[in-house]
Amino acid sequence: MIRGRAPQPEAGQVSALVAEAEGHLMARAHIDDAHREAEELCATLPWLTSSQAEEIRRHYVGRRLDFTRRMLRSTAERAGQLRQEYEARYAVLRRSLLRRHAACACAVLVCALAGGTLAGMLAR
């Protein structure tokens, strides 16, 4: 380690930090979208008083963010389910491939031994 330099973070730490930053940016974008949509909704209702418009904005943003949370949780749960399904299928395929390779190796070995034996018998 060079003197005076901070240790470099590991690749896993960097990935985790990038993912966390991306998550914060996505959350901020959803919040900003919800506020923008609430403003657009209130703009179409010019007869609302300031307090009524503020109440609708607050309610809309809350509902919109609740919906976004539910959708993200649902997506994450489904991703977890798919991951388990794919990992199970991969394990089955891997075992099957290993069995086939072992059978082929045995067949090649038997052929090689039989050929050697036959060659030895013919050489006598």
C-alpha positions in Angstrom: 0.0 0.0 0.0 1.3 3.4 -0.9 1.6 5.8 1.9 -1.1 8.5 2.2 -3.6 6.8 -0.1 -6.8 5.4 1.1 -7.4 1.7 0.4 -9.5 1.1 -2.7 -13.0 -0.4 -2.2 -13.6 -3.9 -3.5 -15.7 -4.4 -6.6 -18.6 -5.8 -4.5 -18.6 -2.6 -2.4 -18.5 -0.4 -5.4 -21.4 -2.3 -7.0 -23.4 -2.1 -3.8 -22.8 1.7 -3.6 -23.8 2.1 -7.3 -26.9 0.1 -6.8 -27.8 2.1 -3.7 -27.3 5.4 -5.4 -29.3 4.2 -8.4 -32.1 3.2 -6.0 -32.1 6.7 -4.4 -32.2 8.3 -7.8 -35.1 6.1 -9.0 -37.0 6.8 -5.8 -36.5 10.6 -6.2 -37.6 10.4 -9.8 -40.9 8.6 -8.7 -41.5 11.2 -6.0 -40.9 14.0 -8.5 -43.2 12.4 -11.0 -45.9 12.0 -8.4 -45.6 15.7 -7.5 -45.7 16.7 -11.2 -48.7 14.6 -11.8 -50.5 16.1 -8.8 -49.7 19.6 -10.0 -51.1 18.7 -13.5 -54.2 17.3 -11.9 -54.8 20.4 -9.8 -54.2 22.6 -12.9 -57.2 20.9 -14.6 -59.4 21.8 -11.6 -59.2 25.7 -11.5 -62.2 26.0 -9.1 -60.3 24.4 -6.2 -59.2 26.7 -3.3 -55.6 26.7 -2.4 -56.2 24.5 0.6 -58.3 22.0 -1.4 -55.7 21.9 -4.1 -53.0 21.2 -1.5 -55.1 18.5 0.1 -55.6 16.8 -3.3 -51.9 17.1 -4.1 -50.9 15.5 -0.8 -53.5 12.8 -1.2 -52.5 12.1 -4.8 -48.8 11.9 -4.0 -49.4 9.6 -1.1 -51.6 7.2 -3.2 -49.2 7.3 -6.1 -46.2 6.5 -3.9 -48.1 3.7 -2.2 -49.0 2.3 -5.6 -45.3 2.5 -6.7 -44.1 0.7 -3.6 -46.6 -2.1 -4.1 -45.6 -2.5 -7.7 -41.9 -2.5 -6.9 -42.4 -5.1 -4.1 -44.5 -7.2 -6.5 -41.8 -7.0 -9.1 -39.1 -7.9 -6.6 -41.1 -10.9 -5.3 -41.7 -12.1 -8.8 -38.0 -11.7 -9.7 -37.1 -13.8 -6.6 -39.6 -16.5 -7.7 -38.2 -16.6 -11.2 -34.6 -16.7 -9.9 -35.5 -19.8 -7.8 -37.3 -21.4 -10.7 -34.3 -20.8 -13.0 -31.8 -22.0 -10.5 -33.7 -25.2 -10.0 -34.0 -25.7 -13.7 -30.3 -25.0 -14.2 -29.4 -27.5 -11.5 -31.5 -30.2 -13.3 -29.9 -29.4 -16.6 -26.4 -29.4 -15.1 -26.9 -32.8 -13.5 -28.3 -34.2 -16.8 -25.4 -32.8 -18.8 -22.9 -34.3 -16.3 -24.6 -37.7 -16.5 -24.4 -37.6 -20.3 -20.7 -36.6 -20.3 -19.9 -39.3 -17.9 -21.8 -41.9 -20.1 -19.9 -40.6 -23.2 -16.5 -40.8 -21.3 -17.4 -44.4 -20.2 -18.3 -45.3 -23.8 -15.0 -43.9 -25.1 -13.1 -45.7 -22.4 -14.8 -49.0 -23.2 -14.1 -48.6 -26.9 -10.5 -47.8 -26.2 -10.1 -50.8 -24.0 -11.9 -53.0 -26.4 -9.8 -51.8 -29.3 -6.6 -52.3 -27.3 -7.6 -55.8 -26.3 -8.6 -56.6 -29.9 -5.3 -55.2 -31.2 -3.4 -57.3 -28.6 -5.2 -60.5 -29.5 -4.6 -59.9 -33.2 -0.9 -59.2 -32.7 -0.4 -62.7 -31.2 
